[in-house]
Amino acid sequence: MSKQTNKTVLIMNFETESKSYQAFSEIKTLHAERKIHGEQMAVVEHDHNHKINAKDFLDFTGGDKNMKGSLIGMLVGILGGPLGVLLGWMTGAIIGSSQDAKEIRDAMNVFEKTLETIPENQTGVILIAEEEHNEYINDIVNNKLGGRVVRMDANLVAHEINQAQQAENDAKKSAKKGWFNKKED
């Protein structure tokens, strides 16, 4: 029995969209039964343009109800933006051409791991929660619905989101500076 009480980001993938929604529903029940302490959850789709889009969202805290400012919202925002599209192409190319995909997967950052866990044209669930015992979610995802789950520390995810937002801001500033400082010949 694995004990874990810190906040975790769980990325789940299933063969069909209906199984993603079933997991979404069953995880709500786990929260209601106090088997996990959910914070936020979303059903997401990885579309054919390498972008992640939210299809449904739940804020368990009863607070913000808005996905945009949430950790999941920021993660989806980055994965749905230009950086996410670029990462999607790079991740697919790297894993597709690699002799040792496991080595690359182990070295991937949060965004690449999310894109790899929920492959293109599939849906999944992203959950931020505290789990006292991880077997509740493992049982639903792995045993009942035939999916898979990847867990990442929420602090690491928040840190990488912050770094990505800073990189995007720096790139925008650099692009504007380069564009507006062009000299006409």
N, C-alpha and C positions, 0 to 999 in steps of 0.2 A: 504494500500500500504506500503510494507516494504522497507525502505530506507537502503541501504548498499553500502559503497564505499570502504571498505578495501578488500584486496586480499583474496579470498576464494578458497578452494579446494572442488570441487563438484564431488561426486561419484554417478554415475547413473547406474541403472540396468534395463534391458528390457527382455521380454520373449524370444526374438529371436535375433540372430546375426544381421539380416538385419535391425532390429529396432535400434540397436546400431549404425550401419553405417548411418542410416537415421538421427539419432540425431546428429551424428558427422557432417554431411552435413548441417543440419539446424542450428546448433550452429555456424558453419563457416559463414552462412548468417547473423545471429544475430550480429556477430562481424563486418562484412562488413557494416551492416546498423548502426553500432555504438550503438546498443541497449545493448551490453555488451562490456567490454574491455578484450578480451581473451589474455592470455599469452602463455599457452601450452594446448594441448589436445591430448588424446590417446584413441584408442579403445583397450580394454584389455580383455583377456580371463582368467578365473579361471579354470585351467585344472583339470583332475581327480587325479593328484598327489598333489593337494593343492597348486599349484604354479600359480602365476599371470604372464602372458606373454603379451607383447605389440604386437598388430597386425597392428596398424597404428599409426602414430604420426604426430603432426603439431605444429610448433613453430610460433605463430602469430607475434612475435616480429621481425621476419626476421633475427634474430641474429644467434643463434647457430645451428639451423637446426638439431642438433644431440641430440637424446633423452638421451644419457648416462649421461651427466652432468646436466641435468635438474632436477627440483624437482620431476616431474613425473617419470623420469628415475631412480632417487634414490629410490623413493617409490616402483616402480616395481622391482628394483634390490634387495631390502631387502625382498619383498614379494616373489620373485622368488628364493631366496637363502635358505640356511638351516634354518634360523630363521623364514622365512615366512612359510616354510613347517611345522615346529614345531607349529607355531601359528595357522595354518590352522587346524591341527589335534586337538589342544587344544580347539580352538573356537568351532569347530563342536561338540566335546565331551561335552563341558560345556553347550552350548545352547541346545544340544540334551537331556541332562540329567537333565536340570534345571526345577524346578517347576515355577520359576519366570524369564523367559528369558528376559523380559523387564528390570528388575533390573540389570542383567548382561550386557545387551547391553548398558545401560546408563553408566556403569563403564568401558566399553572397551576402549582401546587406539586406536589411529589412524589406526594401522595395522589390529587389530582385527575387527574394524568397517568396513574397506575396504573389508576384506575377507567375512564378514557377509553380506555386502550390495550386493556384486557380488558373489552369491553362486557358489559352485563347478559345473563345466560343463556349465557355463553361461558366456556371455560376457557383458561388460558394457563400460561406457565412464568415463574417469577421465579428468576433466577440471580445470585449474587454471585460474581464471578470477576475474575481479571487476564487480559487478553488481550494477547499480544504483537502479534498481527495479528487484526483484527476480521473478516476475510473467512471464517474457519472457521465461525463461528456465523452470519454473514450468508448463507453458502452453504446451510447446513442450513435456516435459518428462511425466508429469502426464496425461494431458488431451488428447493430440494428439496420443502419442505412448504407453500409458498405463504402463509407467514405474514408477520408484521412484527415488528420489534424496536425498542424505544426504550431508549437507554442514558442512565443518570444516574450522576453521581459518588457513590460510596458514602459519602463524608464528608458530602455535602449531604443524602443520605437519612438518615443517622444524626442529623444536626443537626435536620432537620425532625421526625423521630420524637421526639427529645428535647423539642422545643418543643410538639408535639402532646400528649405525655404530661403535660407541665407544665400545658398549657391544660385538659386533662381533669381533672387533680387540682384545679386552681383552681376549675373549674366544680362539681366534687363538693363541695368545701369550702363554696363559696358557696351551693349548693343546700341543704346540711345546715344551714348557719347560718340561712338564710332560713326553712327549714322549722321548725327547733326554736326560733327566736326569735319565732314568730308569737304574738301576744297574743290571748287569747280576749276577745271582747266581752261 
